[in-house]
């Protein structure tokens, strides 16, 4: 678990169409609802054509910059396996990489909910209460797909419970 008095640095890496931006918005909103200072920066490559999309999210009692310096990310949340290698240099030596292989064989309510399921895995490593995650999803996800995203998050969270720091 992270000490929220310090700044927590999380990089989400994927490709266009995977919901990297939604995942970063949900994480940012959850941290904000929890009363933390939140900064976010996004890099869109050729995102509409399946190119790289990265988002830096930083939160804590006071955050000065949205950008995470290389080698200092506490977590690297990889949504697309091809994005692990190009982003691993962003992770601190003691950081945790969470890869989509943790979801192998898991039935998601819809393939497009992988991003929210991976946030569920990440949520087990953070000191953000479940109610802030629920509130963030309720605020940002359209009602017609909200239930399946709550299910995906719970699925990921149950996997996160079984992993021990190196998902």
C-alpha positions as CSV (number, residue, x, y, z in Angstrom):
1,X,0.0,0.0,0.0
2,X,1.1,3.5,-0.7
3,X,1.4,6.3,1.8
4,X,-0.9,8.9,0.5
5,X,0.9,11.7,2.4
6,X,3.6,11.3,-0.3
7,X,3.0,11.8,-4.0
8,X,1.9,8.6,-5.9
9,X,3.0,8.4,-9.5
10,X,1.1,6.2,-11.9
11,X,1.7,5.8,-15.7
12,X,-1.0,4.1,-17.7
13,X,0.2,2.9,-21.1
14,X,-1.8,1.5,-24.0
15,X,-3.0,2.2,-27.5
16,X,-5.8,4.3,-29.0
17,X,-9.2,2.8,-28.4
18,X,-8.3,0.9,-25.2
19,X,-9.7,3.5,-22.8
20,X,-6.4,4.8,-21.4
21,X,-7.9,8.3,-21.1
22,X,-11.0,7.0,-19.3
23,X,-8.9,4.9,-17.0
24,X,-6.8,8.0,-16.1
25,X,-9.9,10.1,-15.7
26,X,-11.4,7.5,-13.3
27,X,-8.2,7.2,-11.3
28,X,-7.8,11.0,-11.1
29,X,-11.5,11.4,-10.1
30,X,-11.2,8.8,-7.4
31,X,-8.1,10.5,-5.9
32,X,-9.8,13.9,-6.1
33,X,-13.0,12.6,-4.4
34,X,-10.7,11.2,-1.7
35,X,-9.5,14.8,-1.0
36,X,-6.1,14.6,-2.7
37,X,-4.3,17.0,-5.0
38,X,-4.3,15.5,-8.5
39,X,-2.4,16.3,-11.6
40,X,-2.7,14.5,-14.9
41,X,-0.9,14.7,-18.3
42,X,-1.6,12.7,-21.4
43,X,0.4,11.9,-24.5
44,X,-1.6,10.9,-27.6
45,X,0.5,9.4,-30.4
46,X,-1.5,8.3,-33.4
47,X,-4.1,7.3,-30.9
48,X,-7.0,7.1,-33.3
49,X,-5.1,4.6,-35.4
50,X,-4.0,2.3,-32.6
51,X,-0.9,4.3,-31.7
52,X,0.6,4.8,-28.3
53,X,-1.4,6.6,-25.6
54,X,0.2,7.3,-22.2
55,X,-1.2,9.1,-19.2
56,X,0.7,10.3,-16.1
57,X,-1.4,10.6,-12.9
58,X,0.1,12.1,-9.8
59,X,-1.7,12.5,-6.5
60,X,-1.0,13.2,-2.9
61,X,-1.3,16.0,-0.3
62,X,0.4,18.5,-2.7
63,X,1.5,17.9,-6.3
64,X,3.4,20.5,-8.2
65,X,3.8,19.0,-11.7
66,X,1.7,16.6,-13.8
67,X,4.7,15.0,-15.5
68,X,6.3,11.9,-13.9
69,X,10.1,12.0,-14.4
70,X,11.6,8.8,-15.9
71,X,12.5,6.2,-13.3
72,X,10.1,7.5,-10.6
73,X,6.7,5.9,-11.4
74,X,5.3,3.9,-8.5
75,X,3.1,1.9,-10.9
76,X,3.1,1.2,-14.6
77,X,-0.4,0.0,-15.6
78,X,0.0,-1.6,-19.1
79,X,-3.2,-2.1,-21.1
80,X,-1.5,-3.3,-24.2
81,X,1.4,-5.8,-24.0
82,X,3.4,-4.0,-26.7
83,X,3.5,-0.9,-24.5
84,X,5.4,-2.5,-21.6
85,X,8.9,-2.4,-23.0
86,X,8.7,1.2,-24.3
87,X,7.5,2.5,-20.9
88,X,9.3,0.4,-18.4
89,X,12.1,3.0,-18.0
90,X,9.4,5.2,-16.4
91,X,9.0,2.8,-13.5
92,X,11.1,3.3,-10.3
93,X,13.3,0.4,-9.3
94,X,10.9,-0.4,-6.5
95,X,7.8,0.2,-8.6
96,X,5.2,-2.3,-9.7
97,X,4.3,-3.1,-13.2
98,X,0.7,-4.4,-13.8
99,X,0.3,-6.2,-17.1
100,X,-2.8,-7.5,-18.9
101,X,-1.6,-11.1,-18.5
102,X,-3.1,-11.0,-15.0
103,X,-6.5,-11.0,-16.7
104,X,-5.7,-14.2,-18.8
105,X,-8.6,-16.6,-18.6
106,X,-10.8,-14.1,-16.7
107,X,-14.3,-13.5,-18.1
108,X,-14.9,-9.8,-18.4
109,X,-18.5,-8.6,-19.1
110,X,-17.2,-7.0,-22.3
111,X,-13.7,-7.0,-23.9
112,X,-13.8,-3.1,-23.8
113,X,-13.9,-3.2,-20.0
114,X,-10.3,-4.4,-19.7
115,X,-9.2,-0.8,-18.8
116,X,-11.6,-0.7,-15.8
117,X,-10.7,-4.2,-14.8
118,X,-7.0,-3.3,-14.7
119,X,-7.9,-0.3,-12.5
120,X,-9.5,-2.8,-10.2
121,X,-6.2,-4.7,-10.0
122,X,-4.4,-1.4,-9.3
123,X,-6.9,-0.4,-6.7
124,X,-5.7,-3.1,-4.4
125,X,-2.3,-1.4,-4.3
126,X,-3.6,2.0,-3.3
127,X,-5.1,3.4,-0.1
128,X,-8.2,4.8,-1.9
129,X,-11.4,3.6,-0.3
130,X,-13.8,1.6,-2.5
131,X,-16.5,4.3,-2.2
132,X,-14.4,6.8,-4.1
133,X,-13.9,4.3,-6.9
134,X,-17.6,3.7,-7.1
135,X,-18.3,7.5,-7.0
136,X,-15.8,8.1,-9.8
137,X,-17.3,5.4,-12.0
138,X,-20.8,6.7,-11.3
139,X,-19.7,10.2,-12.3
140,X,-17.8,9.4,-15.5
141,X,-19.2,6.2,-17.1
142,X,-22.5,6.4,-19.0
143,X,-25.5,4.8,-17.3
144,X,-26.0,2.3,-20.1
145,X,-22.6,0.7,-19.5
146,X,-22.1,1.4,-15.8
147,X,-23.2,-2.0,-14.4
148,X,-20.8,-3.9,-16.7
149,X,-17.9,-1.6,-15.7
150,X,-18.7,-2.0,-12.0
151,X,-18.5,-5.8,-12.6
152,X,-15.2,-5.5,-14.5
153,X,-13.7,-3.4,-11.7
154,X,-14.8,-5.9,-9.1
155,X,-13.3,-8.7,-11.2
156,X,-10.0,-6.9,-11.4
157,X,-10.1,-6.0,-7.7
158,X,-10.5,-9.7,-6.9
159,X,-7.4,-10.5,-9.0
160,X,-5.5,-7.7,-7.3
161,X,-6.3,-9.3,-4.0
162,X,-4.6,-12.5,-5.2
163,X,-1.5,-10.7,-6.5
164,X,1.2,-9.6,-4.1
165,X,2.8,-6.4,-5.3
166,X,4.0,-7.7,-8.6
167,X,0.8,-8.1,-10.7
